[in-house]
Amino acid sequence: MDRIHCFLPPRVLLEAPEQTEYADWWRQARADSFRPDERAGAAA
């Protein structure tokens, strides 16, 4: 690996996503597509 990655604790995106640096992206996530959900707003 030539990059530093932030590893999250198990299940944190399911149980407390707002406590991660990925909270904005997680709110925009869709189960059926890789395209962000426009209704969730743009990531800051």
mmCIF entry with sequence, helices, sheets and N, C-alpha, C, O atoms, coordinates in Angstrom:
data_MODEL
# 
_entry.id   MODEL 
# 
_entity.id                         1 
_entity.type                       polymer 
_entity.pdbx_number_of_molecules   1 
# 
_entity_poly.entity_id                      1 
_entity_poly.type                           'polypeptide(L)' 
_entity_poly.nstd_linkage                   no 
_entity_poly.nstd_monomer                   no 
_entity_poly.pdbx_seq_one_letter_code       MDRIHCFLPPRVLLEAPEQTEYADWWRQARADSFRPDERAGAAA 
_entity_poly.pdbx_seq_one_letter_code_can   MDRIHCFLPPRVLLEAPEQTEYADWWRQARADSFRPDERAGAAA 
_entity_poly.pdbx_strand_id                 A 
# 
loop_
_entity_poly_seq.entity_id 
_entity_poly_seq.num 
_entity_poly_seq.mon_id 
_entity_poly_seq.hetero 
1 1  MET n 
1 2  ASP n 
1 3  ARG n 
1 4  ILE n 
1 5  HIS n 
1 6  CYS n 
1 7  PHE n 
1 8  LEU n 
1 9  PRO n 
1 10 PRO n 
1 11 ARG n 
1 12 VAL n 
1 13 LEU n 
1 14 LEU n 
1 15 GLU n 
1 16 ALA n 
1 17 PRO n 
1 18 GLU n 
1 19 GLN n 
1 20 THR n 
1 21 GLU n 
1 22 TYR n 
1 23 ALA n 
1 24 ASP n 
1 25 TRP n 
1 26 TRP n 
1 27 ARG n 
1 28 GLN n 
1 29 ALA n 
1 30 ARG n 
1 31 ALA n 
1 32 ASP n 
1 33 SER n 
1 34 PHE n 
1 35 ARG n 
1 36 PRO n 
1 37 ASP n 
1 38 GLU n 
1 39 ARG n 
1 40 ALA n 
1 41 GLY n 
1 42 ALA n 
1 43 ALA n 
1 44 ALA n 
# 
_struct_asym.id          A 
_struct_asym.entity_id   1 
# 
loop_
_struct_conf.conf_type_id 
_struct_conf.id 
_struct_conf.pdbx_PDB_helix_id 
_struct_conf.beg_label_comp_id 
_struct_conf.beg_label_asym_id 
_struct_conf.beg_label_seq_id 
_struct_conf.pdbx_beg_PDB_ins_code 
_struct_conf.end_label_comp_id 
_struct_conf.end_label_asym_id 
_struct_conf.end_label_seq_id 
_struct_conf.pdbx_end_PDB_ins_code 
_struct_conf.beg_auth_comp_id 
_struct_conf.beg_auth_asym_id 
_struct_conf.beg_auth_seq_id 
_struct_conf.end_auth_comp_id 
_struct_conf.end_auth_asym_id 
_struct_conf.end_auth_seq_id 
_struct_conf.pdbx_PDB_helix_class 
_struct_conf.details 
_struct_conf.pdbx_PDB_helix_length 
HELX_P HELX_P1 AA1 VAL A 12 ? GLU A 15 ? VAL A 12 GLU A 15 1 ? 4 
HELX_P HELX_P2 AA2 PRO A 17 ? GLN A 19 ? PRO A 17 GLN A 19 5 ? 3 
HELX_P HELX_P3 AA3 ALA A 23 ? GLN A 28 ? ALA A 23 GLN A 28 1 ? 6 
HELX_P HELX_P4 AA4 GLU A 38 ? ALA A 40 ? GLU A 38 ALA A 40 5 ? 3 
# 
_struct_conf_type.id          HELX_P 
_struct_conf_type.criteria    ? 
_struct_conf_type.reference   ? 
# 
loop_
_atom_site.group_PDB 
_atom_site.id 
_atom_site.type_symbol 
_atom_site.label_atom_id 
_atom_site.label_alt_id 
_atom_site.label_comp_id 
_atom_site.label_asym_id 
_atom_site.label_entity_id 
_atom_site.label_seq_id 
_atom_site.pdbx_PDB_ins_code 
_atom_site.Cartn_x 
_atom_site.Cartn_y 
_atom_site.Cartn_z 
_atom_site.occupancy 
_atom_site.B_iso_or_equiv 
_atom_site.pdbx_formal_charge 
_atom_site.auth_seq_id 
_atom_site.auth_comp_id 
_atom_site.auth_asym_id 
_atom_site.auth_atom_id 
_atom_site.pdbx_PDB_model_num 
ATOM 1   N N  . MET A 1 1  ? 0.837   -1.181 0.000  1.00 0.00 ? 1  MET A N  1 
ATOM 2   C CA . MET A 1 1  ? 0.000   0.000  0.000  1.00 0.00 ? 1  MET A CA 1 
ATOM 3   C C  . MET A 1 1  ? 0.880   1.242  0.000  1.00 0.00 ? 1  MET A C  1 
ATOM 4   O O  . MET A 1 1  ? 1.805   1.360  0.804  1.00 0.00 ? 1  MET A O  1 
ATOM 5   N N  . ASP A 1 2  ? 0.594   2.143  -0.884 1.00 0.00 ? 2  ASP A N  1 
ATOM 6   C CA . ASP A 1 2  ? 1.367   3.377  -0.925 1.00 0.00 ? 2  ASP A CA 1 
ATOM 7   C C  . ASP A 1 2  ? 0.565   4.561  -0.387 1.00 0.00 ? 2  ASP A C  1 
ATOM 8   O O  . ASP A 1 2  ? 0.960   5.712  -0.570 1.00 0.00 ? 2  ASP A O  1 
ATOM 9   N N  . ARG A 1 3  ? -0.547  4.285  0.270  1.00 0.00 ? 3  ARG A N  1 
ATOM 10  C CA . ARG A 1 3  ? -1.374  5.341  0.854  1.00 0.00 ? 3  ARG A CA 1 
ATOM 11  C C  . ARG A 1 3  ? -1.729  4.961  2.289  1.00 0.00 ? 3  ARG A C  1 
ATOM 12  O O  . ARG A 1 3  ? -1.745  3.787  2.658  1.00 0.00 ? 3  ARG A O  1 
ATOM 13  N N  . ILE A 1 4  ? -2.011  5.979  3.077  1.00 0.00 ? 4  ILE A N  1 
ATOM 14  C CA . ILE A 1 4  ? -2.490  5.731  4.433  1.00 0.00 ? 4  ILE A CA 1 
ATOM 15  C C  . ILE A 1 4  ? -4.006  5.717  4.373  1.00 0.00 ? 4  ILE A C  1 
ATOM 16  O O  . ILE A 1 4  ? -4.625  6.664  3.888  1.00 0.00 ? 4  ILE A O  1 
ATOM 17  N N  . HIS A 1 5  ? -4.599  4.646  4.866  1.00 0.00 ? 5  HIS A N  1 
ATOM 18  C CA . HIS A 1 5  ? -6.048  4.504  4.860  1.00 0.00 ? 5  HIS A CA 1 
ATOM 19  C C  . HIS A 1 5  ? -6.576  4.533  6.284  1.00 0.00 ? 5  HIS A C  1 
ATOM 20  O O  . HIS A 1 5  ? -5.931  4.047  7.213  1.00 0.00 ? 5  HIS A O  1 
ATOM 21  N N  . CYS A 1 6  ? -7.742  5.103  6.438  1.00 0.00 ? 6  CYS A N  1 
ATOM 22  C CA . CYS A 1 6  ? -8.406  5.136  7.733  1.00 0.00 ? 6  CYS A CA 1 
ATOM 23  C C  . CYS A 1 6  ? -9.277  3.882  7.846  1.00 0.00 ? 6  CYS A C  1 
ATOM 24  O O  . CYS A 1 6  ? -10.261 3.737  7.121  1.00 0.00 ? 6  CYS A O  1 
ATOM 25  N N  . PHE A 1 7  ? -8.913  2.986  8.753  1.00 0.00 ? 7  PHE A N  1 
ATOM 26  C CA . PHE A 1 7  ? -9.703  1.779  8.961  1.00 0.00 ? 7  PHE A CA 1 
ATOM 27  C C  . PHE A 1 7  ? -10.720 2.045  10.059 1.00 0.00 ? 7  PHE A C  1 
ATOM 28  O O  . PHE A 1 7  ? -10.384 2.592  11.109 1.00 0.00 ? 7  PHE A O  1 
ATOM 29  N N  . LEU A 1 8  ? -11.947 1.662  9.815  1.00 0.00 ? 8  LEU A N  1 
ATOM 30  C CA . LEU A 1 8  ? -13.027 1.907  10.758 1.00 0.00 ? 8  LEU A CA 1 
ATOM 31  C C  . LEU A 1 8  ? -13.278 0.674  11.619 1.00 0.00 ? 8  LEU A C  1 
ATOM 32  O O  . LEU A 1 8  ? -13.035 -0.455 11.191 1.00 0.00 ? 8  LEU A O  1 
ATOM 33  N N  . PRO A 1 9  ? -13.766 0.901  12.835 1.00 0.00 ? 9  PRO A N  1 
ATOM 34  C CA . PRO A 1 9  ? -14.138 -0.239 13.665 1.00 0.00 ? 9  PRO A CA 1 
ATOM 35  C C  . PRO A 1 9  ? -15.293 -1.010 13.008 1.00 0.00 ? 9  PRO A C  1 
ATOM 36  O O  . PRO A 1 9  ? -16.067 -0.433 12.244 1.00 0.00 ? 9  PRO A O  1 
ATOM 37  N N  . PRO A 1 10 ? -15.407 -2.287 13.299 1.00 0.00 ? 10 PRO A N  1 
ATOM 38  C CA . PRO A 1 10 ? -16.495 -3.080 12.726 1.00 0.00 ? 10 PRO A CA 1 
ATOM 39  C C  . PRO A 1 10 ? -17.871 -2.473 13.036 1.00 0.00 ? 10 PRO A C  1 
ATOM 40  O O  . PRO A 1 10 ? -18.127 -2.022 14.152 1.00 0.00 ? 10 PRO A O  1 
ATOM 41  N N  . ARG A 1 11 ? -18.740 -2.472 12.033 1.00 0.00 ? 11 ARG A N  1 
ATOM 42  C CA . ARG A 1 11 ? -20.149 -2.056 12.122 1.00 0.00 ? 11 ARG A CA 1 
ATOM 43  C C  . ARG A 1 11 ? -20.362 -0.573 12.414 1.00 0.00 ? 11 ARG A C  1 
ATOM 44  O O  . ARG A 1 11 ? -21.509 -0.171 12.610 1.00 0.00 ? 11 ARG A O  1 
ATOM 45  N N  . VAL A 1 12 ? -19.325 0.261  12.455 1.00 0.00 ? 12 VAL A N  1 
ATOM 46  C CA . VAL A 1 12 ? -19.508 1.666  12.805 1.00 0.00 ? 12 VAL A CA 1 
ATOM 47  C C  . VAL A 1 12 ? -20.379 2.395  11.777 1.00 0.00 ? 12 VAL A C  1 
ATOM 48  O O  . VAL A 1 12 ? -21.142 3.284  12.154 1.00 0.00 ? 12 VAL A O  1 
ATOM 49  N N  . LEU A 1 13 ? -20.287 2.047  10.503 1.00 0.00 ? 13 LEU A N  1 
ATOM 50  C CA . LEU A 1 13 ? -21.124 2.716  9.502  1.00 0.00 ? 13 LEU A CA 1 
ATOM 51  C C  . LEU A 1 13 ? -22.596 2.338  9.644  1.00 0.00 ? 13 LEU A C  1 
ATOM 52  O O  . LEU A 1 13 ? -23.468 3.081  9.192  1.00 0.00 ? 13 LEU A O  1 
ATOM 53  N N  . LEU A 1 14 ? -22.878 1.224  10.250 1.00 0.00 ? 14 LEU A N  1 
ATOM 54  C CA . LEU A 1 14 ? -24.265 0.820  10.489 1.00 0.00 ? 14 LEU A CA 1 
ATOM 55  C C  . LEU A 1 14 ? -24.793 1.362  11.815 1.00 0.00 ? 14 LEU A C  1 
ATOM 56  O O  . LEU A 1 14 ? -25.969 1.712  11.917 1.00 0.00 ? 14 LEU A O  1 
ATOM 57  N N  . GLU A 1 15 ? -23.944 1.432  12.817 1.00 0.00 ? 15 GLU A N  1 
ATOM 58  C CA . GLU A 1 15 ? -24.392 1.798  14.158 1.00 0.00 ? 15 GLU A CA 1 
ATOM 59  C C  . GLU A 1 15 ? -24.187 3.271  14.511 1.00 0.00 ? 15 GLU A C  1 
ATOM 60  O O  . GLU A 1 15 ? -24.978 3.826  15.274 1.00 0.00 ? 15 GLU A O  1 
ATOM 61  N N  . ALA A 1 16 ? -23.158 3.911  13.985 1.00 0.00 ? 16 ALA A N  1 
ATOM 62  C CA . ALA A 1 16 ? -22.874 5.311  14.326 1.00 0.00 ? 16 ALA A CA 1 
ATOM 63  C C  . ALA A 1 16 ? -22.131 6.009  13.193 1.00 0.00 ? 16 ALA A C  1 
ATOM 64  O O  . ALA A 1 16 ? -21.023 6.501  13.407 1.00 0.00 ? 16 ALA A O  1 
ATOM 65  N N  . PRO A 1 17 ? -22.708 6.067  11.996 1.00 0.00 ? 17 PRO A N  1 
ATOM 66  C CA . PRO A 1 17 ? -21.987 6.656  10.861 1.00 0.00 ? 17 PRO A CA 1 
ATOM 67  C C  . PRO A 1 17 ? -21.658 8.134  11.049 1.00 0.00 ? 17 PRO A C  1 
ATOM 68  O O  . PRO A 1 17 ? -20.680 8.626  10.487 1.00 0.00 ? 17 PRO A O  1 
ATOM 69  N N  . GLU A 1 18 ? -22.466 8.845  11.835 1.00 0.00 ? 18 GLU A N  1 
ATOM 70  C CA . GLU A 1 18 ? -22.218 10.274 12.041 1.00 0.00 ? 18 GLU A CA 1 
ATOM 71  C C  . GLU A 1 18 ? -20.927 10.528 12.808 1.00 0.00 ? 18 GLU A C  1 
ATOM 72  O O  . GLU A 1 18 ? -20.442 11.659 12.843 1.00 0.00 ? 18 GLU A O  1 
ATOM 73  N N  . GLN A 1 19 ? -20.365 9.490  13.422 1.00 0.00 ? 19 GLN A N  1 
ATOM 74  C CA . GLN A 1 19 ? -19.128 9.629  14.184 1.00 0.00 ? 19 GLN A CA 1 
ATOM 75  C C  . GLN A 1 19 ? -17.883 9.370  13.329 1.00 0.00 ? 19 GLN A C  1 
ATOM 76  O O  . GLN A 1 19 ? -16.774 9.305  13.858 1.00 0.00 ? 19 GLN A O  1 
ATOM 77  N N  . THR A 1 20 ? -18.059 9.225  12.026 1.00 0.00 ? 20 THR A N  1 
ATOM 78  C CA . THR A 1 20 ? -16.922 8.962  11.152 1.00 0.00 ? 20 THR A CA 1 
ATOM 79  C C  . THR A 1 20 ? -16.679 10.131 10.215 1.00 0.00 ? 20 THR A C  1 
ATOM 80  O O  . THR A 1 20 ? -17.540 10.995 10.042 1.00 0.00 ? 20 THR A O  1 
ATOM 81  N N  . GLU A 1 21 ? -15.512 10.149 9.618  1.00 0.00 ? 21 GLU A N  1 
ATOM 82  C CA . GLU A 1 21 ? -15.206 11.187 8.633  1.00 0.00 ? 21 GLU A CA 1 
ATOM 83  C C  . GLU A 1 21 ? -15.982 10.980 7.328  1.00 0.00 ? 21 GLU A C  1 
ATOM 84  O O  . GLU A 1 21 ? -15.948 11.829 6.437  1.00 0.00 ? 21 GLU A O  1 
ATOM 85  N N  . TYR A 1 22 ? -16.674 9.854  7.225  1.00 0.00 ? 22 TYR A N  1 
ATOM 86  C CA . TYR A 1 22 ? -17.430 9.519  6.022  1.00 0.00 ? 22 TYR A CA 1 
ATOM 87  C C  . TYR A 1 22 ? -18.920 9.821  6.162  1.00 0.00 ? 22 TYR A C  1 
ATOM 88  O O  . TYR A 1 22 ? -19.706 9.392  5.317  1.00 0.00 ? 22 TYR A O  1 
ATOM 89  N N  . ALA A 1 23 ? -19.330 10.544 7.198  1.00 0.00 ? 23 ALA A N  1 
ATOM 90  C CA . ALA A 1 23 ? -20.743 10.773 7.490  1.00 0.00 ? 23 ALA A CA 1 
ATOM 91  C C  . ALA A 1 23 ? -21.491 11.396 6.313  1.00 0.00 ? 23 ALA A C  1 
ATOM 92  O O  . ALA A 1 23 ? -22.582 10.936 5.975  1.00 0.00 ? 23 ALA A O  1 
ATOM 93  N N  . ASP A 1 24 ? -20.936 12.423 5.686  1.00 0.00 ? 24 ASP A N  1 
ATOM 94  C CA . ASP A 1 24 ? -21.622 13.066 4.550  1.00 0.00 ? 24 ASP A CA 1 
ATOM 95  C C  . ASP A 1 24 ? -21.803 12.094 3.387  1.00 0.00 ? 24 ASP A C  1 
ATOM 96  O O  . ASP A 1 24 ? -22.877 12.026 2.790  1.00 0.00 ? 24 ASP A O  1 
ATOM 97  N N  . TRP A 1 25 ? -20.768 11.355 3.075  1.00 0.00 ? 25 TRP A N  1 
ATOM 98  C CA . TRP A 1 25 ? -20.845 10.395 1.973  1.00 0.00 ? 25 TRP A CA 1 
ATOM 99  C C  . TRP A 1 25 ? -21.807 9.267  2.307  1.00 0.00 ? 25 TRP A C  1 
ATOM 100 O O  . TRP A 1 25 ? -22.539 8.798  1.435  1.00 0.00 ? 25 TRP A O  1 
ATOM 101 N N  . TRP A 1 26 ? -21.813 8.827  3.561  1.00 0.00 ? 26 TRP A N  1 
ATOM 102 C CA . TRP A 1 26 ? -22.686 7.719  3.965  1.00 0.00 ? 26 TRP A CA 1 
ATOM 103 C C  . TRP A 1 26 ? -24.157 8.122  3.850  1.00 0.00 ? 26 TRP A C  1 
ATOM 104 O O  . TRP A 1 26 ? -24.995 7.302  3.473  1.00 0.00 ? 26 TRP A O  1 
ATOM 105 N N  . ARG A 1 27 ? -24.482 9.399  4.176  1.00 0.00 ? 27 ARG A N  1 
ATOM 106 C CA . ARG A 1 27 ? -25.858 9.888  4.033  1.00 0.00 ? 27 ARG A CA 1 
ATOM 107 C C  . ARG A 1 27 ? -26.290 9.882  2.563  1.00 0.00 ? 27 ARG A C  1 
ATOM 108 O O  . ARG A 1 27 ? -27.472 9.717  2.265  1.00 0.00 ? 27 ARG A O  1 
ATOM 109 N N  . GLN A 1 28 ? -25.348 10.059 1.660  1.00 0.00 ? 28 GLN A N  1 
ATOM 110 C CA . GLN A 1 28 ? -25.668 10.090 0.234  1.00 0.00 ? 28 GLN A CA 1 
ATOM 111 C C  . GLN A 1 28 ? -25.663 8.710  -0.417 1.00 0.00 ? 28 GLN A C  1 
ATOM 112 O O  . GLN A 1 28 ? -26.064 8.569  -1.573 1.00 0.00 ? 28 GLN A O  1 
ATOM 113 N N  . ALA A 1 29 ? -25.219 7.709  0.304  1.00 0.00 ? 29 ALA A N  1 
ATOM 114 C CA . ALA A 1 29 ? -25.077 6.366  -0.272 1.00 0.00 ? 29 ALA A CA 1 
ATOM 115 C C  . ALA A 1 29 ? -26.428 5.783  -0.672 1.00 0.00 ? 29 ALA A C  1 
ATOM 116 O O  . ALA A 1 29 ? -27.450 6.031  -0.032 1.00 0.00 ? 29 ALA A O  1 
ATOM 117 N N  . ARG A 1 30 ? -26.400 5.007  -1.739 1.00 0.00 ? 30 ARG A N  1 
ATOM 118 C CA . ARG A 1 30 ? -27.597 4.311  -2.222 1.00 0.00 ? 30 ARG A CA 1 
ATOM 119 C C  . ARG A 1 30 ? -27.273 2.835  -2.355 1.00 0.00 ? 30 ARG A C  1 
ATOM 120 O O  . ARG A 1 30 ? -26.177 2.462  -2.772 1.00 0.00 ? 30 ARG A O  1 
ATOM 121 N N  . ALA A 1 31 ? -28.223 2.013  -2.001 1.00 0.00 ? 31 ALA A N  1 
ATOM 122 C CA . ALA A 1 31 ? -28.018 0.569  -2.099 1.00 0.00 ? 31 ALA A CA 1 
ATOM 123 C C  . ALA A 1 31 ? -28.061 0.077  -3.536 1.00 0.00 ? 31 ALA A C  1 
ATOM 124 O O  . ALA A 1 31 ? -27.491 -0.967 -3.852 1.00 0.00 ? 31 ALA A O  1 
ATOM 125 N N  . ASP A 1 32 ? -28.732 0.820  -4.410 1.00 0.00 ? 32 ASP A N  1 
ATOM 126 C CA . ASP A 1 32 ? -28.949 0.337  -5.779 1.00 0.00 ? 32 ASP A CA 1 
ATOM 127 C C  . ASP A 1 32 ? -28.050 0.984  -6.827 1.00 0.00 ? 32 ASP A C  1 
ATOM 128 O O  . ASP A 1 32 ? -28.177 0.675  -8.012 1.00 0.00 ? 32 ASP A O  1 
ATOM 129 N N  . SER A 1 33 ? -27.138 1.880  -6.419 1.00 0.00 ? 33 SER A N  1 
ATOM 130 C CA . SER A 1 33 ? -26.341 2.594  -7.405 1.00 0.00 ? 33 SER A CA 1 
ATOM 131 C C  . SER A 1 33 ? -25.075 3.170  -6.774 1.00 0.00 ? 33 SER A C  1 
ATOM 132 O O  . SER A 1 33 ? -25.027 3.410  -5.568 1.00 0.00 ? 33 SER A O  1 
ATOM 133 N N  . PHE A 1 34 ? -24.064 3.385  -7.589 1.00 0.00 ? 34 PHE A N  1 
ATOM 134 C CA . PHE A 1 34 ? -22.866 4.083  -7.136 1.00 0.00 ? 34 PHE A CA 1 
ATOM 135 C C  . PHE A 1 34 ? -23.032 5.593  -7.276 1.00 0.00 ? 34 PHE A C  1 
ATOM 136 O O  . PHE A 1 34 ? -22.191 6.346  -6.785 1.00 0.00 ? 34 PHE A O  1 
ATOM 137 N N  . ARG A 1 35 ? -24.090 6.049  -7.930 1.00 0.00 ? 35 ARG A N  1 
ATOM 138 C CA . ARG A 1 35 ? -24.362 7.486  -8.079 1.00 0.00 ? 35 ARG A CA 1 
ATOM 139 C C  . ARG A 1 35 ? -24.907 8.010  -6.758 1.00 0.00 ? 35 ARG A C  1 
ATOM 140 O O  . ARG A 1 35 ? -25.813 7.399  -6.190 1.00 0.00 ? 35 ARG A O  1 
ATOM 141 N N  . PRO A 1 36 ? -24.377 9.138  -6.244 1.00 0.00 ? 36 PRO A N  1 
ATOM 142 C CA . PRO A 1 36 ? -24.879 9.688  -4.980 1.00 0.00 ? 36 PRO A CA 1 
ATOM 143 C C  . PRO A 1 36 ? -26.366 10.073 -5.080 1.00 0.00 ? 36 PRO A C  1 
ATOM 144 O O  . PRO A 1 36 ? -26.851 10.426 -6.155 1.00 0.00 ? 36 PRO A O  1 
ATOM 145 N N  . ASP A 1 37 ? -27.052 10.002 -3.990 1.00 0.00 ? 37 ASP A N  1 
ATOM 146 C CA . ASP A 1 37 ? -28.454 10.386 -3.924 1.00 0.00 ? 37 ASP A CA 1 
ATOM 147 C C  . ASP A 1 37 ? -28.524 11.910 -3.824 1.00 0.00 ? 37 ASP A C  1 
ATOM 148 O O  . ASP A 1 37 ? -28.123 12.477 -2.809 1.00 0.00 ? 37 ASP A O  1 
ATOM 149 N N  . GLU A 1 38 ? -29.024 12.573 -4.852 1.00 0.00 ? 38 GLU A N  1 
ATOM 150 C CA . GLU A 1 38 ? -29.072 14.039 -4.886 1.00 0.00 ? 38 GLU A CA 1 
ATOM 151 C C  . GLU A 1 38 ? -29.970 14.591 -3.801 1.00 0.00 ? 38 GLU A C  1 
ATOM 152 O O  . GLU A 1 38 ? -29.786 15.733 -3.381 1.00 0.00 ? 38 GLU A O  1 
ATOM 153 N N  . ARG A 1 39 ? -30.933 13.820 -3.336 1.00 0.00 ? 39 ARG A N  1 
ATOM 154 C CA . ARG A 1 39 ? -31.839 14.306 -2.277 1.00 0.00 ? 39 ARG A CA 1 
ATOM 155 C C  . ARG A 1 39 ? -31.089 14.506 -0.971 1.00 0.00 ? 39 ARG A C  1 
ATOM 156 O O  . ARG A 1 39 ? -31.542 15.279 -0.127 1.00 0.00 ? 39 ARG A O  1 
ATOM 157 N N  . ALA A 1 40 ? -29.963 13.840 -0.775 1.00 0.00 ? 40 ALA A N  1 
ATOM 158 C CA . ALA A 1 40 ? -29.206 13.957 0.477  1.00 0.00 ? 40 ALA A CA 1 
ATOM 159 C C  . ALA A 1 40 ? -28.344 15.208 0.500  1.00 0.00 ? 40 ALA A C  1 
ATOM 160 O O  . ALA A 1 40 ? -27.800 15.546 1.551  1.00 0.00 ? 40 ALA A O  1 
ATOM 161 N N  . GLY A 1 41 ? -28.200 15.901 -0.610 1.00 0.00 ? 41 GLY A N  1 
ATOM 162 C CA . GLY A 1 41 ? -27.382 17.102 -0.659 1.00 0.00 ? 41 GLY A CA 1 
ATOM 163 C C  . GLY A 1 41 ? -25.948 16.791 -1.006 1.00 0.00 ? 41 GLY A C  1 
ATOM 164 O O  . GLY A 1 41 ? -25.534 15.632 -0.978 1.00 0.00 ? 41 GLY A O  1 
ATOM 165 N N  . ALA A 1 42 ? -25.194 17.805 -1.331 1.00 0.00 ? 42 ALA A N  1 
ATOM 166 C CA . ALA A 1 42 ? -23.783 17.636 -1.712 1.00 0.00 ? 42 ALA A CA 1 
ATOM 167 C C  . ALA A 1 42 ? -22.922 17.456 -0.489 1.00 0.00 ? 42 ALA A C  1 
ATOM 168 O O  . ALA A 1 42 ? -23.222 17.984 0.581  1.00 0.00 ? 42 ALA A O  1 
ATOM 169 N N  . ALA A 1 43 ? -21.850 16.707 -0.652 1.00 0.00 ? 43 ALA A N  1 
ATOM 170 C CA . ALA A 1 43 ? -20.885 16.513 0.441  1.00 0.00 ? 43 ALA A CA 1 
ATOM 171 C C  . ALA A 1 43 ? -20.132 17.806 0.669  1.00 0.00 ? 43 ALA A C  1 
ATOM 172 O O  . ALA A 1 43 ? -19.810 18.529 -0.274 1.00 0.00 ? 43 ALA A O  1 
ATOM 173 N N  . ALA A 1 44 ? -19.855 18.087 1.924  1.00 0.00 ? 44 ALA A N  1 
ATOM 174 C CA . ALA A 1 44 ? -19.130 19.317 2.257  1.00 0.00 ? 44 ALA A CA 1 
ATOM 175 C C  . ALA A 1 44 ? -17.647 19.117 2.131  1.00 0.00 ? 44 ALA A C  1 
ATOM 176 O O  . ALA A 1 44 ? -16.877 20.046 2.372  1.00 0.00 ? 44 ALA A O  1 
# 
